[in-house]
Every structure is written in C-alpha cells, then in structure tokens.
C-alpha cells in the first residue's frame, strides 16, 4: 500500500483555516470553562442558579421568605423540633394533585409491583425549585404507567419529595414515598 501525502489533497490555506478553527474552538471552550468555574466560586442571589446547592448557601434561613424550594431535613434536632412545618417553604411543598383512588381503598393490588427509586446527584438539584427552574430536562419519567410506587432519594436524614415529582406521579396514579436514611 502506497502512502500518499496529505499535501496532495489539502492545500495550505485549508490547513491554516482548520488550525485556526480548532484554536478558536479550544479558546472559546477554555473561556467558558474558566468563567463557569469562577461563577461557581462566587455566591449568587439568583434563585434560578441551579448549580448553587443548599450546602453552599450559608445564608439560607427557612423562616425567611424567599423563592420557594424543596429541601431535606438534615439533623435530628430539625426533625424533633418540627421546624420544617414552620418554614416559609412548607406551604409550597404540598402536592396540588391528589392521588386518584381507583379501587376505593389505599392498598396496592395483590400483584407484582414496580418501585422506582430516584437517585440523581444526591437529590434537590434542579428539582428543588418549586416554581420551576432553568433546566427543562431536570426530571422526566416516560413510563409512569409501569410504576406503582416512586421513592425520592437523597443522602439526608429525611428526604421529602419535591412537589414536582409528587404531582407528576399522582397524575399517573403512582404513590410517592420519601425516605429516612440512617448512616453509620
């Protein structure tokens, strides 16, 4: 097999254009990456900054009115004091879609059932915004009709499902559970 030089097929102008294009793309990518890292380091007051987690938000006070969010109960003290129910955010975290009562009772039918457990980056990411966020693909389940029970999971003491998940599940007749997690 004979090796034919690339030079025979591609002119120098094309190679220069290709090199400049690649350099331009890498330069733009580098600027975007460094600005994203700088934005992560800076605190933002924007309620729709989905990359800012509750752990990084030191000024979060559940009693002070702000953009409504869903959040977990992290300590035994919070759980025992029932402070979640006094929170400004509590009224916004109640499902607005009732679970249909198809059979007249709350017992699941006596048949094989499917339980789906949500575990996305520890929970309360894009779906913590009760009134919606910037990411339209933050959560989606396409086959609700196959699911009997949905569990919202996070790595916290008590996980309370955000209303977006509860409302979507109830629309499809799916029961929703939170989670109590004890780690050693």
Buried (B, 14 or more C-beta within 10 A) or exposed (E): EEEEEEEEEEEEEEEEEEEEEEEEEEEEEEEEEEEEEEEEEEEEEEBBBBEBBBEEBEEBEBEEEBBBBBBBBBEEEBBEEEBBEEBBBBEBBEBEEEBEEEEEEEEEEEEEEEEBEBEBEBBBBBBBBBEEBEEEEBBEBEEBEEBBBBBBBBBBBBBBBBBBBBBBBBEBBBBBBBBEEEEE
